[in-house]
Each structure stands twice: as structure tokens, then as C-alpha cells.
Amino acid sequence: MEEQTKETEIRLQDLWLVFKRCWWLMLIVLVAVSILAYTVLSLTHEDEYTANVSIYVMNTPDKSEGGANGSFSTPHISMAMYLIKDCLELGKSYDQILQPVMISQNLEGVVDIEELEKMYTITKADDAHVLYLTATSASAERSRDIVNAFADQTCTYFNKVYDQELLS
């Protein structure tokens, strides 16, 4: 017994006629999918803005060391490399950095200290005397204000601890 196979041929013109008859259905599906995608994205997506500040850490020479002319020697530069490691740890201090920034930016009641700690990062550059402070928030202005407050508070605290001048 031999089976017969029947081939069906569809021409492009026939396909066009089907699309022409059902255009309204395809338009409804397109609009429904677009509305669904927009709704899902608007409910699940939150805008985040990031602001960055760089702090240059340098051990400044004392006037008694002949540093009145602002020159830096090799010991001052190598000392700054040791300061960087300490600054990374001290830059996350609750009492000296996080709490004063929370108060100065009126964030009490808006975010708690754990959320503020997640918003703020401090990292060091590879083979450089630079610290990078980053703040992430739902508002570009708030991110900028927070990172600037962190930079001011960090420089003030580091200068007080090391009795050195840090540039931001």
C-alpha cells in the first residue's frame, strides 16, 4: 500500500489576504501587549541615579619639614598609600560619617541607617591616592547632595584623625 502525500501550497498573495482580513485583530493584540509591557515595567522598574566624588589623599608636609613651598617628597607619597587603606575602613564609620550625613541631609524618617549604608560606597583607585565616593538614590539631586555631604564629612573626619589635608 502506497501512501499518498498531499502538498499544500500557500502563496504570498493568499497570506496577504488573510492579514488584510484580520488587521484589526492584530492591532488589538499589539495594543494589549504594549499596555501589558508598559504596566509591568512601570510597576517593577525604579529609576536610580548615581553621583560620584573623588577624594585625593596626600600626606602634606609640615612647615617644619620645609614644606612651606608645597613640595611633596617620596615619604609623603608612600605614606598616602598607607592612609588609603585606613580611609577605606574609616569611611564607613557610623558615628563619624553615616550619622552626621543622615542628620545634615534630613534623611531621618525617610531612610534608615542600613538603607543609607547601601546607598553609599567608598572604593579606592588601583595604584593611586584616590578614593571614590558613590551615592545612589531615586533622585539625581538627592544623590548629588548625599555624595557631597559624604565627601565633606569624610574629608573633615580624615583631616581631624590624621591631621592631614585631603583634597576633594
Residue frames relative to the residue before (quaternion, step in Angstrom):
aa qw qx qy qz dx dy dz
M 1.0000 0.0000 0.0000 0.0000 0.00 0.00 0.00
E 0.2081 -0.7901 0.5719 0.0729 3.42 -0.78 1.03
E 0.3164 -0.7544 0.5457 0.1816 3.52 -0.86 1.01
Q 0.3041 -0.7385 0.5734 0.1826 3.46 -1.03 0.79
T 0.1875 -0.7631 0.6089 0.1085 3.52 -0.94 0.89
K 0.1977 -0.7774 0.5901 0.0916 3.46 -0.94 0.92
E 0.2227 -0.7755 0.5800 0.1121 3.55 -0.75 1.00
T 0.2045 -0.7582 0.6083 0.1153 3.48 -1.05 0.87
E 0.1808 -0.7915 0.5793 0.0719 3.49 -0.81 1.01
I 0.0915 -0.7760 0.6232 0.0337 3.55 -0.88 1.01
R 0.2477 -0.7730 0.5703 0.1258 3.49 -0.72 1.09
L 0.6249 -0.5477 0.4070 0.3794 3.55 -1.18 0.49
Q 0.6165 0.5501 -0.3360 0.4521 3.56 1.09 -0.69
D 0.6419 0.5104 -0.3245 0.4714 3.61 1.03 -0.73
L 0.6389 0.5209 -0.3175 0.4687 3.56 1.00 -0.81
W 0.6349 0.5280 -0.3209 0.4639 3.58 1.01 -0.80
L 0.6478 0.5166 -0.3206 0.4589 3.60 0.97 -0.76
V 0.6266 0.5140 -0.3376 0.4788 3.60 1.06 -0.69
F 0.6613 0.4908 -0.3048 0.4784 3.60 0.91 -0.86
K 0.6403 0.5368 -0.3221 0.4451 3.57 1.01 -0.78
R 0.6720 0.4882 -0.2910 0.4748 3.59 1.04 -0.76
C 0.7829 0.3401 -0.1579 0.4965 3.62 1.02 -0.81
W 0.2672 0.8018 -0.5086 0.1647 3.65 1.11 0.33
W 0.6470 0.5330 -0.3228 0.4394 3.57 0.97 -0.79
L 0.6417 0.5144 -0.3246 0.4672 3.59 1.06 -0.74
M 0.6536 0.4982 -0.3104 0.4777 3.58 0.99 -0.80
L 0.6302 0.5248 -0.3311 0.4667 3.60 1.05 -0.70
I 0.6430 0.5120 -0.3207 0.4706 3.60 0.97 -0.81
V 0.6557 0.4978 -0.3126 0.4739 3.61 0.93 -0.84
L 0.6417 0.5239 -0.3207 0.4592 3.59 0.95 -0.82
V 0.6715 0.4805 -0.2966 0.4799 3.60 0.90 -0.89
A 0.6566 0.5113 -0.3195 0.4531 3.62 0.93 -0.85
V 0.6607 0.4899 -0.3072 0.4787 3.61 0.92 -0.84
S 0.6433 0.5174 -0.3245 0.4617 3.61 0.98 -0.78
I 0.6624 0.4900 -0.3069 0.4763 3.61 0.91 -0.85
L 0.6442 0.5173 -0.3168 0.4659 3.58 0.97 -0.82
A 0.6663 0.4939 -0.3040 0.4688 3.60 0.90 -0.89
Y 0.6504 0.5101 -0.3159 0.4658 3.60 0.94 -0.84
T 0.6591 0.5123 -0.3092 0.4555 3.59 0.93 -0.87
V 0.6637 0.4976 -0.3053 0.4676 3.58 0.87 -0.93
L 0.6838 0.4824 -0.2926 0.4627 3.60 0.87 -0.90
S 0.6798 0.4822 -0.3127 0.4556 3.60 0.91 -0.77
L 0.6734 0.4848 -0.3026 0.4689 3.61 1.11 -0.55
T 0.7694 0.3774 -0.1939 0.4775 3.58 1.02 -0.73
H 0.6951 0.4778 -0.2783 0.4594 3.62 1.12 -0.47
E 0.0617 -0.7657 0.6397 0.0247 3.54 -0.98 0.93
D 0.4297 -0.6904 0.5181 0.2651 3.54 -0.91 0.91
E 0.0663 -0.7720 0.6315 0.0288 3.54 -1.09 0.78
Y 0.1283 -0.7744 0.6178 0.0458 3.51 -0.98 0.95
T 0.1694 -0.7892 0.5866 0.0652 3.54 -0.99 0.87
A 0.0861 -0.7668 0.6349 0.0382 3.53 -1.02 0.89
N 0.1661 -0.7999 0.5746 0.0499 3.57 -1.03 0.86
V 0.0438 -0.7489 0.6601 0.0381 3.51 -1.27 0.61
S 0.2312 -0.7524 0.6007 0.1401 3.55 -1.08 0.75
I 0.1296 -0.7620 0.6307 0.0682 3.54 -1.06 0.83
Y 0.2432 -0.7609 0.5885 0.1246 3.53 -0.81 1.06
V 0.1812 -0.7972 0.5716 0.0702 3.58 -0.64 1.13
M 0.1367 0.7784 -0.5970 0.1380 3.54 -0.68 1.14
N 0.3706 -0.6904 0.5809 0.2205 3.52 -1.00 0.89
T 0.2116 -0.8125 0.5316 0.1113 3.57 -0.29 1.22
P 0.4852 -0.6676 0.4746 0.3060 3.58 -1.00 0.75
D 0.4685 -0.6483 0.5220 0.2962 3.55 -1.14 0.69
K 0.6165 -0.5444 0.4188 0.3850 3.53 -1.24 0.43
S 0.6321 0.5415 -0.3317 0.4441 3.59 1.13 -0.64
E 0.6665 0.4870 -0.2990 0.4788 3.59 1.24 -0.43
G 0.5828 -0.5814 0.3822 0.4198 3.56 1.22 0.16
G 0.4709 0.6992 -0.4229 0.3325 3.57 1.19 0.43
A 0.3229 0.7755 -0.4927 0.2272 3.57 1.19 0.36
N 0.6914 0.4688 -0.2889 0.4677 3.56 1.10 -0.59
G 0.5585 -0.6548 0.3664 0.3537 3.59 1.27 0.14
S 0.4599 0.6823 -0.4621 0.3307 3.60 1.17 0.26
F 0.2488 -0.7546 0.5937 0.1272 3.54 -1.13 0.75
S 0.2439 -0.7656 0.5787 0.1393 3.53 -0.98 0.87
T 0.7244 -0.4385 0.3179 0.4264 3.54 -1.34 0.17
P 0.6467 0.5077 -0.3561 0.4440 3.67 0.87 -0.70
H 0.6351 0.5258 -0.3380 0.4538 3.60 1.05 -0.68
I 0.6611 0.4987 -0.3045 0.4706 3.57 1.00 -0.79
S 0.6833 0.4674 -0.3041 0.4713 3.61 0.89 -0.84
M 0.5989 0.5503 -0.3594 0.4576 3.60 1.11 -0.60
A 0.6195 0.5564 -0.3394 0.4376 3.59 1.06 -0.72
M 0.6041 0.5510 -0.3647 0.4454 3.62 1.08 -0.62
Y 0.6548 0.4862 -0.3110 0.4880 3.59 1.05 -0.71
L 0.6262 0.5472 -0.3344 0.4434 3.58 1.07 -0.71
I 0.5916 0.5959 -0.3622 0.4046 3.58 1.05 -0.75
K 0.6720 0.5006 -0.3066 0.4515 3.60 0.85 -0.94
D 0.6545 0.4951 -0.3078 0.4815 3.58 1.00 -0.79
C 0.6509 0.5376 -0.3158 0.4331 3.55 0.96 -0.86
L 0.5975 0.5631 -0.3646 0.4393 3.59 1.07 -0.65
E 0.6973 0.4515 -0.2703 0.4866 3.58 0.94 -0.83
L 0.6937 0.4767 -0.2815 0.4608 3.57 0.89 -0.92
G 0.5992 0.6019 -0.3464 0.3985 3.58 1.17 -0.53
K 0.6975 0.4187 -0.2712 0.5144 3.58 1.26 -0.18
S 0.3194 0.7787 -0.4804 0.2468 3.55 1.29 0.35
Y 0.4545 -0.7038 0.4831 0.2545 3.55 -0.85 1.02
D 0.7433 0.4364 -0.2395 0.4468 3.58 0.67 -1.10
Q 0.7748 0.3976 -0.1936 0.4517 3.57 0.93 -0.89
I 0.7795 0.2956 -0.1589 0.5290 3.61 1.10 -0.58
L 0.7592 0.4211 -0.2416 0.4335 3.59 0.47 -1.19
Q 0.7010 0.4787 -0.2836 0.4462 3.59 0.73 -1.01
P 0.6735 0.4752 -0.3267 0.4625 3.68 0.83 -0.77
V 0.6325 0.5134 -0.3399 0.4699 3.61 1.04 -0.70
M 0.6312 0.5326 -0.3344 0.4540 3.59 0.97 -0.82
I 0.6770 0.4782 -0.2889 0.4790 3.59 0.97 -0.83
S 0.6969 0.4897 -0.2892 0.4369 3.60 0.83 -0.96
Q 0.7336 0.3994 -0.2269 0.5008 3.60 1.09 -0.62
N 0.4054 -0.7382 0.4487 0.2991 3.60 1.31 0.16
L 0.3121 0.7737 -0.4872 0.2581 3.56 0.92 0.95
E 0.4574 0.6753 -0.4635 0.3464 3.59 1.23 -0.09
G 0.7782 0.2580 -0.2302 0.5243 3.56 -0.77 1.04
V 0.6608 0.4684 -0.3051 0.5008 3.58 1.19 -0.45
V 0.7717 -0.0183 0.0396 0.6345 3.56 0.95 -0.98
D 0.3769 -0.6906 0.5501 0.2800 3.55 -1.14 0.48
I 0.7312 -0.4682 0.2817 0.4084 3.54 -1.30 0.31
E 0.6279 0.5346 -0.3420 0.4506 3.62 1.07 -0.67
E 0.6509 0.5007 -0.3151 0.4759 3.60 1.01 -0.78
L 0.6356 0.5189 -0.3265 0.4692 3.57 1.03 -0.78
E 0.6407 0.5238 -0.3173 0.4631 3.56 1.02 -0.79
K 0.6530 0.4954 -0.3082 0.4828 3.61 1.08 -0.67
M 0.6416 0.5358 -0.3154 0.4491 3.59 1.13 -0.65
Y 0.7488 0.4006 -0.1696 0.5000 3.57 1.15 -0.67
T 0.0216 0.7773 -0.6287 0.0094 3.56 -0.97 0.87
I 0.1090 -0.7532 0.6450 0.0693 3.52 -1.22 0.61
T 0.0480 0.7906 -0.6047 0.0841 3.57 -0.75 1.10
K 0.3592 -0.7173 0.5486 0.2356 3.55 -1.26 0.33
A 0.5067 -0.6260 0.5025 0.3144 3.50 -1.23 0.55
D 0.5215 -0.6133 0.4848 0.3417 3.56 -1.15 0.55
D 0.8659 -0.0253 -0.0211 0.4992 3.55 -0.89 1.04
A 0.6393 0.4666 -0.3612 0.4930 3.59 0.94 0.86
H 0.4926 -0.6515 0.5010 0.2861 3.53 -1.31 0.31
V 0.4909 0.6759 -0.3971 0.3802 3.56 1.08 0.72
L 0.1683 -0.7385 0.6456 0.0977 3.52 -1.10 0.85
Y 0.2095 -0.7639 0.5985 0.1198 3.57 -0.99 0.83
L 0.1261 -0.7636 0.6310 0.0529 3.55 -0.80 1.06
T 0.0377 -0.8004 0.5977 -0.0265 3.56 -0.89 0.97
A 0.0476 -0.7720 0.6335 0.0227 3.55 -1.04 0.84
T 0.1270 -0.7865 0.6035 0.0345 3.55 -0.94 0.97
S 0.0938 0.7937 -0.5884 0.1224 3.54 -0.85 1.03
A 0.6123 -0.5546 0.4148 0.3814 3.58 -1.30 0.14
S 0.7350 0.3265 -0.2008 0.5593 3.59 1.27 -0.19
A 0.4985 -0.6649 0.4675 0.3015 3.56 -0.93 0.89
E 0.6581 0.5076 -0.3097 0.4619 3.58 0.96 -0.84
R 0.6554 0.5015 -0.3183 0.4665 3.58 0.94 -0.85
S 0.6247 0.5300 -0.3407 0.4612 3.63 0.97 -0.79
R 0.6615 0.5079 -0.3014 0.4622 3.56 0.93 -0.92
D 0.6780 0.4944 -0.2922 0.4588 3.57 0.88 -0.96
I 0.6620 0.5077 -0.3099 0.4560 3.58 0.96 -0.86
V 0.6909 0.4652 -0.3039 0.4624 3.61 0.81 -0.90
N 0.6294 0.5116 -0.3454 0.4720 3.61 1.05 -0.63
A 0.6388 0.5064 -0.3272 0.4779 3.59 1.02 -0.74
F 0.6296 0.5175 -0.3311 0.4756 3.59 1.03 -0.78
A 0.6581 0.5080 -0.3176 0.4561 3.60 0.91 -0.87
D 0.6625 0.4970 -0.3128 0.4650 3.60 0.88 -0.88
Q 0.6899 0.4787 -0.2855 0.4619 3.57 0.85 -0.97
T 0.6439 0.5264 -0.3151 0.4572 3.59 1.01 -0.85
C 0.6721 0.4851 -0.3036 0.4699 3.61 0.86 -0.90
T 0.6399 0.5223 -0.3249 0.4607 3.58 0.96 -0.84
Y 0.6879 0.4827 -0.2814 0.4633 3.56 0.88 -0.96
F 0.6703 0.4906 -0.3063 0.4651 3.61 0.86 -0.90
N 0.6425 0.5173 -0.3267 0.4614 3.60 0.95 -0.82
K 0.6558 0.5017 -0.3101 0.4713 3.56 1.02 -0.78
V 0.6770 0.4943 -0.2945 0.4589 3.60 0.92 -0.91
Y 0.8025 0.3028 -0.1425 0.4939 3.57 0.73 -1.04
D 0.2951 -0.7538 0.5204 0.2718 3.57 1.26 -0.27
Q 0.4902 0.6157 -0.4357 0.4367 3.52 1.03 0.95
E 0.4310 -0.6707 0.5345 0.2805 3.54 -1.29 0.27
L 0.0981 -0.7788 0.6188 0.0297 3.57 -0.76 1.12
L 0.2647 -0.7770 0.5547 0.1359 3.55 -0.91 0.87
S 0.0737 -0.7948 0.6002 0.0511 3.59 -0.94 0.84
